[in-house]
Amino acid sequence: MHYFSTNRKSPLVGFEAAVLRGQAEDKGLYFPEQIPPLSDDLISSLAAKSNDEIAFQVIRPYVDGEIPDETLFDICRETVDFPFPLVEVSLGVYSLELFHGPTLAFKDVGARFMSRCLRYFSKDKSSKTIVIVATSGDTGGAVASGFHGIDGIEVVILYPKGKVSRVQELQLTTLGENVTALEVRGTFDDCQALAKRALADEELQKTVFITSANSINIARWLPQQFYYFFALKQGHGEPPVFCVPSGNFGNIAAGLLANRSGLPASSFIAACNANDAVPRFLASGELRPTPAVSTLSNAMDVGDPSNLVRVLELFGRDIGKAKEMLSAVSVSDEKTADTMRSVYRETGYVLDPHGAVAFRALSDYLEKHRGKKGIFLETAHPIKFDSVERIVGTFGDVPAEVATLESRTKHSTEIEPDYHTVKEILLSKV
Ligand SMILES: *Cc1c(COP(=O)(O)O)cnc(C)c1O
């Protein structure tokens, strides 16, 4: 399998090179040259297959022998070793709960898969690989946990002081060992600028191999296809409508990729918060990104979604074709909070703000399309967002891991948003 850059000014690369580079030199995103058709056997016998087996069969053509089958199977098994239940919340509306992994959010799957691919590709290197990542909350925890204890890899996480939730901060700062948390006296943008500068620092690159674990890496993007198969495996009957709470559009792009390769689905809805660049784009045909605004569903506060280009590639860059399968809506904070309250009142189910955006978008759609069945992706556990208790009055059932987390001690290094400090810390990891 070859991967091309969506900007088409960089050479084709294989799986390993695409994973190690992350982003193509021309700043495009890597995209598979062909979309491998799934075997009929996989689709017709999903319910009889284990999650490990499904994951392996879905990802295998994309890796295309660059990791031996036996190792790849182990990687898949470790990646999906927690439950992905499908729960009926109201009549015909199902929640695919993606928050049963170690950091209680769906990003665990991509982070675990990527860390294990990097471990495999770094195994013969004499020097360490450094993974740097800036986070506004969810990504950092998933990456920290995914890479924790992986030999040969040091992880450096930059997060904005005072701007992540309590549980998120504990997830970032309590692992230790090969995970270093830098608490930056600044904003998420400051953190991102520092990480980008390190990745572009040629002098630094001469001494260490440094890469990112952000969401555009194919090793984080491609395994997100698994969720949709796990959902279908538990559903019965006709192909469902999938509704995906979307920020950078990686998750929904993975669902659409799965669909292009044969996963049955009726259609896809991208549920956005007030950051509505894509709903406006699908309506007008013009992309006008705006600076991100803060909302309750803060992991989706993205003004210019990077994976939109992958969505378009899937439809031969034909927006008309894309709209046959994909719609996008924007849900305000007010409606999100209303939905969280009414769903709790009527069903006892506690939605997190991201899942609530999707629940609302899906319910509105199903009202106009009677008789269809819908699945929304519940991307994080409510306990990760301090606002849930304020709005709903409860976090619902709190997983046992949270209590363990609370008994741990935070270890972080507080720094100014100053590149030289970051560089010194990176060099000390070699
Ligand atoms: C990252 C994230 C999203 C958005 O996913 P994209 O792939 O960026 O569209 C939604 N919900 C939660 C909880 C997240 O952490």
The ligand as a Tripos MOL2 file, in Angstrom:
@<TRIPOS>MOLECULE
LIG
   15    15     1     0     0
SMALL
NO_CHARGES

@<TRIPOS>ATOM
      1 C1        -11.0870   14.5150   19.9270 C.3       1 LIG1
      2 C2        -12.4940   14.4080   20.3810 C.ar      1 LIG1
      3 C3        -13.5750   14.5730   19.4900 C.ar      1 LIG1
      4 C4        -13.4020   15.0040   18.0590 C.3       1 LIG1
      5 O1        -12.8810   13.9960   17.2360 O.3       1 LIG1
      6 P1        -12.2880   14.3580   15.7960 P.3       1 LIG1
      7 O2        -11.7360   13.0940   15.2850 O.co2     1 LIG1
      8 O3        -11.2370   15.4050   16.0480 O.co2     1 LIG1
      9 O4        -13.4140   14.9020   14.9780 O.co2     1 LIG1
     10 C5        -14.8660   14.3570   19.9780 C.ar      1 LIG1
     11 N1        -15.0800   14.0310   21.2660 N.ar      1 LIG1
     12 C6        -14.0780   13.8820   22.1490 C.ar      1 LIG1
     13 C7        -14.4000   13.5480   23.5610 C.3       1 LIG1
     14 C8        -12.7430   14.0490   21.7500 C.ar      1 LIG1
     15 O5        -11.7570   13.9020   22.6290 O.3       1 LIG1
@<TRIPOS>BOND
     1     1     2 1
     2     2     3 ar
     3     2    14 ar
     4     3     4 1
     5     3    10 ar
     6     4     5 1
     7     5     6 1
     8     6     7 2
     9     6     8 1
    10     6     9 1
    11    10    11 ar
    12    11    12 ar
    13    12    13 1
    14    12    14 ar
    15    14    15 1
@<TRIPOS>SUBSTRUCTURE
     1 LIG1         1 GROUP 0 **** ****
